[in-house]
Amino acid sequence: MGCSADLETILDETTRTWAGVQKKKMFGGVVYMTHGNICVGIWHDQLIIRAVEAANTLMANDARFRPFDVTGRVMKGWAMLSPDGWSDPIVRRGAIETAINFCQTLPQKV
């Protein structure tokens, strides 16, 4: 199964103006990096976000979020948002903003 073309189109448009953005195939899907740090991505039909503690808060407050676990091992600080969540522009925008705000605190790798 490939990644969601609809979500990829949305993320292409959303990340178009980000500083230092790169798009790469990873995790069997696509990730969007800013200055070398993975920020958001797609795995099958799920939106992946990296947000450390904020990811835990999102998961606690909205059942459409779940831990990022594609190998049987949960990646702490990461969350996946179901299509029911990312198809809602307000939820999607909030999740992506949470991820980019976190990634802007990380040291630049490139």
TAWO-V858773 format. One record per residue. N is the residue number from 1. PHI is phi as a letter, one per 30 degrees, with the letter a starting at -180 (999 if undefined). BURIAL is # if it has 16 or more other C-alpha atoms within 10 Angstrom, else .. Layout:
[[N | PHI | BURIAL] [N | PHI | BURIAL]]
This chain:
[[1 | 999 | .] [2 | d | .] [3 | d | #] [4 | d | #] [5 | d | .] [6 | d | .] [7 | d | #] [8 | d | #] [9 | d | .] [10 | d | .] [11 | d | #] [12 | e | .] [13 | d | .] [14 | d | .] [15 | d | #] [16 | e | .] [17 | c | .] [18 | d | .] [19 | d | .] [20 | i | .] [21 | d | #] [22 | b | #] [23 | c | #] [24 | b | .] [25 | d | .] [26 | a | .] [27 | h | .] [28 | i | .] [29 | b | #] [30 | b | #] [31 | b | #] [32 | c | #] [33 | c | #] [34 | b | #] [35 | h | #] [36 | i | #] [37 | c | #] [38 | d | #] [39 | c | #] [40 | b | #] [41 | a | #] [42 | b | #] [43 | b | #] [44 | h | #] [45 | c | #] [46 | c | #] [47 | d | #] [48 | c | #] [49 | b | #] [50 | c | #] [51 | a | #] [52 | h | #] [53 | d | .] [54 | d | #] [55 | d | #] [56 | d | #] [57 | d | .] [58 | e | #] [59 | d | #] [60 | d | .] [61 | c | .] [62 | b | .] [63 | d | .] [64 | d | #] [65 | c | #] [66 | b | #] [67 | d | #] [68 | d | #] [69 | b | .] [70 | c | .] [71 | b | .] [72 | j | .] [73 | b | .] [74 | d | .] [75 | c | .] [76 | d | .] [77 | i | .] [78 | b | #] [79 | b | #] [80 | c | #] [81 | c | #] [82 | d | #] [83 | e | #] [84 | e | .] [85 | d | #] [86 | d | #] [87 | d | .] [88 | d | .] [89 | e | .] [90 | d | .] [91 | d | #] [92 | e | #] [93 | e | .] [94 | d | .] [95 | d | #] [96 | d | #] [97 | d | #] [98 | d | #] [99 | d | #] [100 | d | #] [101 | d | .] [102 | d | #] [103 | d | #] [104 | d | .] [105 | d | .] [106 | d | .] [107 | d | .] [108 | d | .] [109 | c | .] [110 | b | .]]
